[in-house]
Amino acid sequence: MARNLTAAQRVALARDPGRTSPLDYVQGLFTDFFEQRGDRLFGDDAAIVGGIARFHGQPVSVICTRKGKNLEENLKMHFGMPEPEGYRKAQRIMTQAEKFGRPIFTFVDTPGAYPGMDAEERGQADAIARSLALMSRLTVPMITVICGEGGSGGALALAMGNRVLMLENAVYSVLSPEGFASILWKDSSRVEEACGVMKLTAQDLLELGVIDEIVPEPENADGLGARLRIMDGALMKQLDAVKRLKDPARHRQEKFAAMGGAWIRGGNT
């Protein structure tokens, strides 16, 4: 476990192209995965993958973001920035999970929603808002894992879990450090300083109550195998916990409302 890293170093690790991806976790931890594609309105967005699967024999629904493994895939998936079709596809999968009573797992690694004009024309903001509204009222339990970058509403649109986990070297914030430095200080060279004040690391967010657990990332271990074993144990523990919730929707609403209340009580506006 890497303990003495700066926030900027963790941002670099979160963005590492060789980092274990959300799809790697899905393929390694779930069986009988059946992918569902398309939003039934416009098309399919390759930046979001989802479908039904089994987790230790239990039927579940799984949704993850995808950046791609090479330049061709990166461009096709906008480097992991979903389009509105991706969020509407995720809504389809969540709605189906609700109908059949399946727990939902989401794995997130995205700089944010795709900001292109064509995406805005097809309802990007509306798709994100509808995802948030849907997740707030789902009666099935939901577990979210921030695997790398968790950028703004584009990440939150898949991340309103009853339990939110973060990998040790993941980051989660309202915008990128580059954007923060450029907007607040009008100086893009102050990126490293921005990383330090944004409270975007897993350690910061656990203290703030934004996430529920940090998942360790092994050093000098057998790569993917060790990561999968650690993640599997964390997910099993959290699934047992959320299955005992009497009202997952109410729990989720109160959980996220409390974050805003704590922020206001702290004197922030």
Backbone torsions as a table, in degrees:
resi	resn	phi	psi	omega
1	MET	NA	124.2	-180.0
2	ALA	-82.0	114.6	-171.4
3	ARG	-104.9	-35.0	-169.3
4	ASN	-105.0	48.1	178.8
5	LEU	-101.5	147.4	174.4
6	THR	-76.5	165.0	177.3
7	ALA	-60.3	-39.2	179.3
8	ALA	-64.0	-38.2	177.9
9	GLN	-65.9	-37.9	178.6
10	ARG	-69.2	-34.8	174.7
11	VAL	-60.8	-43.3	179.0
12	ALA	-62.3	-41.3	178.3
13	LEU	-66.6	-39.4	179.5
14	ALA	-62.6	-30.9	-177.6
15	ARG	-94.4	-1.5	-176.7
16	ASP	-56.9	122.4	-178.9
17	PRO	-60.3	-23.8	-179.8
18	GLY	-88.6	3.8	-177.8
19	ARG	-65.7	146.2	175.1
20	THR	-58.4	126.7	-172.6
21	SER	-91.6	162.3	174.2
22	PRO	-54.5	-39.8	-180.0
23	LEU	-66.3	-32.1	175.6
24	ASP	-61.2	-41.7	178.4
25	TYR	-66.4	-41.4	179.5
26	VAL	-62.3	-47.0	-177.9
27	GLN	-68.8	-28.6	-177.3
28	GLY	-88.5	-21.6	-173.3
29	LEU	-109.0	-21.1	-175.0
30	PHE	-114.7	147.6	178.6
31	THR	-113.2	164.1	175.9
32	ASP	54.2	37.2	-178.5
33	PHE	-70.8	127.3	177.6
34	PHE	-120.4	109.3	-175.0
35	GLU	-75.2	140.9	174.7
36	GLN	-116.2	134.4	-174.2
37	ARG	-123.1	155.8	172.8
38	GLY	85.6	153.5	179.7
39	ASP	-104.7	0.4	-179.3
40	ARG	64.8	17.6	177.8
41	LEU	-129.2	-43.8	-175.1
42	PHE	-133.3	-48.8	-176.5
43	GLY	177.5	-159.6	-179.1
44	ASP	-116.1	141.8	178.2
45	ASP	-112.1	115.0	-176.9
46	ALA	-70.6	-12.2	-179.3
47	ALA	-74.4	-14.3	174.6
48	ILE	-124.2	128.8	178.3
49	VAL	-117.9	137.8	178.9
50	GLY	-161.4	165.5	178.6
51	GLY	169.0	-161.5	179.1
52	ILE	-104.7	153.1	-176.9
53	ALA	-160.9	-174.4	172.9
54	ARG	-124.9	140.7	175.2
55	PHE	-121.6	109.0	-173.6
56	HIS	52.0	41.7	176.5
57	GLY	88.4	-12.8	-177.9
58	GLN	-91.2	131.6	176.5
59	PRO	-64.4	132.2	179.7
60	VAL	-142.9	168.2	169.9
61	SER	-112.5	141.0	-174.9
62	VAL	-130.4	136.1	177.7
63	ILE	-135.2	135.2	177.2
64	CYS	-145.4	156.9	173.3
65	THR	-89.9	161.9	-178.8
66	ARG	-145.4	129.1	178.3
67	LYS	-95.7	-26.0	-176.3
68	GLY	102.3	156.2	-175.5
69	LYS	-103.4	-8.8	179.1
70	ASN	-147.5	175.0	-174.5
71	LEU	-61.6	-40.2	179.7
72	GLU	-60.2	-45.1	178.6
73	GLU	-69.3	-38.6	178.0
74	ASN	-55.9	-46.5	-178.3
75	LEU	-67.2	-40.9	-179.7
76	LYS	-62.8	-35.5	-175.8
77	MET	-100.9	10.8	-179.1
78	HIS	52.2	40.1	179.2
79	PHE	53.6	38.9	175.9
80	GLY	85.5	14.4	179.1
81	MET	-99.8	107.3	-175.1
82	PRO	-68.2	151.1	172.6
83	GLU	-96.1	172.1	-178.2
84	PRO	-58.4	-31.8	178.8
85	GLU	-61.7	-33.1	178.8
86	GLY	-67.2	-44.0	179.1
87	TYR	-67.7	-36.2	177.7
88	ARG	-69.7	-34.3	174.4
89	LYS	-62.9	-44.1	178.3
90	ALA	-60.5	-38.3	177.7
91	GLN	-63.0	-40.3	177.0
92	ARG	-57.7	-45.7	-177.3
93	ILE	-67.9	-39.9	177.7
94	MET	-65.2	-42.1	180.0
95	THR	-63.5	-39.3	177.5
96	GLN	-66.3	-40.6	177.0
97	ALA	-60.1	-40.2	177.4
98	GLU	-60.9	-44.0	-177.5
99	LYS	-61.9	-39.8	-174.8
100	PHE	-102.9	5.5	174.8
101	GLY	70.0	35.4	-178.9
102	ARG	-98.3	132.9	171.3
103	PRO	-60.0	151.8	-177.7
104	ILE	-115.0	133.7	172.2
105	PHE	-114.8	132.1	173.2
106	THR	-124.4	138.5	179.4
107	PHE	-122.8	121.7	-168.0
108	VAL	-120.0	130.2	171.3
109	ASP	-151.7	91.3	-176.6
110	THR	-148.3	139.5	173.2
111	PRO	-69.3	-16.3	-177.6
112	GLY	144.5	177.4	178.0
113	ALA	-68.5	149.0	179.5
114	TYR	-64.0	124.9	-173.6
115	PRO	-94.1	13.1	-176.1
116	GLY	-65.7	154.0	-179.2
117	MET	-60.0	-38.0	-179.0
118	ASP	-65.2	-36.4	177.3
119	ALA	-66.5	-41.3	178.2
120	GLU	-64.1	-38.4	178.7
121	GLU	-62.8	-31.3	-178.2
122	ARG	-93.9	11.8	170.3
123	GLY	93.4	42.1	-178.3
124	GLN	-59.5	-50.6	-177.7
125	ALA	-62.2	-41.3	179.3
126	ASP	-63.9	-40.3	-179.3
127	ALA	-63.9	-41.1	178.4
128	ILE	-66.4	-44.5	-179.5
129	ALA	-61.8	-41.9	179.4
130	ARG	-67.2	-33.3	175.8
131	SER	-64.1	-45.1	179.1
132	LEU	-62.4	-43.1	180.0
133	ALA	-63.8	-42.1	-179.9
134	LEU	-64.4	-47.3	-178.6
135	MET	-62.2	-31.0	-178.1
136	SER	-67.4	-21.6	-176.5
137	ARG	-116.1	5.1	177.6
138	LEU	-62.4	132.2	179.2
139	THR	-91.7	-4.6	174.9
140	VAL	-93.3	151.8	-180.0
141	PRO	-71.2	153.0	-176.7
142	MET	-138.8	133.8	177.9
143	ILE	-121.0	131.0	179.9
144	THR	-116.8	141.0	173.3
145	VAL	-124.6	122.1	172.0
146	ILE	-86.7	111.7	-170.9
147	CYS	-94.1	-28.5	-177.1
148	GLY	-145.8	-99.1	174.7
149	GLU	-92.9	137.7	170.2
150	GLY	-121.7	97.2	-171.7
151	GLY	-105.1	108.7	166.3
152	SER	56.6	-152.6	-177.6
153	GLY	-64.9	-24.0	177.5
154	GLY	-63.5	-30.9	175.2
155	ALA	-85.4	-44.3	-177.2
156	LEU	-60.0	-28.3	-179.8
157	ALA	-64.1	-8.8	175.7
158	LEU	-124.8	9.6	-163.7
159	ALA	-127.4	19.4	179.1
160	MET	-86.7	61.0	-177.5
161	GLY	-81.2	153.6	168.9
162	ASN	-62.3	-30.9	171.8
163	ARG	-129.4	130.0	178.8
164	VAL	-117.3	119.1	179.0
165	LEU	-107.8	151.9	173.6
166	MET	-132.3	137.5	170.2
167	LEU	-66.4	151.1	-172.6
168	GLU	-53.9	-36.4	-177.4
169	ASN	-109.5	23.2	172.7
170	ALA	-86.7	165.7	176.4
171	VAL	-135.0	153.7	-174.6
172	TYR	-149.4	120.1	-173.7
173	SER	-158.1	168.0	-177.2
174	VAL	-73.0	-24.6	175.5
175	LEU	-160.6	174.4	-178.0
176	SER	-73.1	155.4	175.2
177	PRO	-59.1	-34.6	178.0
178	GLU	-63.1	-43.5	178.3
179	GLY	-66.3	-39.6	178.6
180	PHE	-59.5	-49.4	-178.1
181	ALA	-64.1	-39.5	-178.2
182	SER	-70.2	-37.8	-177.2
183	ILE	-79.6	-48.9	-173.5
184	LEU	-76.1	-43.4	-173.8
185	TRP	-109.8	-5.3	-177.0
186	LYS	56.3	34.0	-175.5
187	ASP	-147.8	97.2	-176.6
188	SER	-68.2	-12.9	-179.9
189	SER	-76.0	-9.4	-176.8
190	ARG	-94.8	32.2	-176.8
191	VAL	-62.4	-45.7	-178.0
192	GLU	-62.5	-39.0	176.7
193	GLU	-63.9	-39.9	178.9
194	ALA	-61.3	-41.0	178.6
195	CYS	-57.1	-37.0	-176.1
196	GLY	-74.2	-26.0	-176.0
197	VAL	-102.7	-9.3	-174.4
198	MET	-81.4	-11.9	-178.6
199	LYS	56.0	53.1	-174.5
200	LEU	-106.4	-2.4	-179.0
201	THR	-83.8	163.1	178.5
202	ALA	-59.9	-38.8	-179.4
203	GLN	-63.8	-43.5	177.7
204	ASP	-62.7	-45.7	-172.6
205	LEU	-73.5	-28.2	174.1
206	LEU	-66.2	-42.6	178.5
207	GLU	-63.8	-34.5	-179.3
208	LEU	-81.2	-9.5	-179.7
209	GLY	81.7	14.5	179.4
210	VAL	-78.3	-33.0	177.7
211	ILE	-120.6	168.5	-175.0
212	ASP	-109.2	-21.8	-177.0
213	GLU	-159.4	143.2	171.7
214	ILE	-100.1	127.5	178.2
215	VAL	-94.7	118.4	-177.1
216	PRO	-63.0	149.5	174.1
217	GLU	-112.6	118.3	-173.3
218	PRO	-70.6	147.3	172.2
219	GLU	-109.8	144.7	177.3
220	ASN	52.7	36.8	176.8
221	ALA	-110.0	-170.1	-175.0
222	ASP	-87.9	44.3	171.5
223	GLY	60.8	-125.7	-173.4
224	LEU	-60.3	-38.8	-178.0
225	GLY	-58.5	-44.3	179.6
226	ALA	-66.6	-40.7	179.5
227	ARG	-63.5	-40.6	179.6
228	LEU	-65.7	-39.9	179.7
229	ARG	-64.5	-42.6	179.9
230	ILE	-66.0	-44.8	-179.6
231	MET	-65.0	-39.9	-179.6
232	ASP	-59.6	-45.1	179.1
233	GLY	-63.5	-40.9	179.8
234	ALA	-65.1	-42.2	-178.7
235	LEU	-69.2	-39.0	177.9
236	MET	-61.3	-44.7	179.5
237	LYS	-61.6	-45.0	-177.8
238	GLN	-71.7	-34.4	177.9
239	LEU	-64.5	-42.3	176.4
240	ASP	-58.4	-38.7	-178.2
241	ALA	-70.0	-46.8	-175.5
242	VAL	-72.4	-25.7	178.0
243	LYS	-68.4	-18.6	178.6
244	ARG	-88.5	-5.3	178.8
245	LEU	-67.2	132.1	-179.9
246	LYS	-74.6	-34.0	-176.7
247	ASP	-141.9	84.5	-177.4
248	PRO	-56.5	-36.2	-179.3
249	ALA	-64.9	-47.5	179.5
250	ARG	-64.1	-41.0	178.2
251	HIS	-58.5	-43.8	-177.9
252	ARG	-67.0	-43.0	179.4
253	GLN	-61.5	-46.3	-178.5
254	GLU	-68.5	-35.7	-179.7
255	LYS	-60.9	-49.1	-175.9
256	PHE	-78.8	-30.3	175.4
257	ALA	-65.6	-36.4	-179.7
258	ALA	-64.9	-33.6	177.4
259	MET	-61.7	-44.7	179.0
260	GLY	-65.7	-38.6	178.9
261	GLY	-63.9	-41.3	178.9
262	ALA	-63.9	-37.5	179.8
263	TRP	-64.8	-44.1	-179.7
264	ILE	-67.7	-43.3	179.8
265	ARG	-63.0	-25.2	179.1
266	GLY	-77.2	-2.2	175.9
267	GLY	92.3	14.0	179.3
268	ASN	-94.8	148.7	178.8
269	THR	-130.7	NA	NA
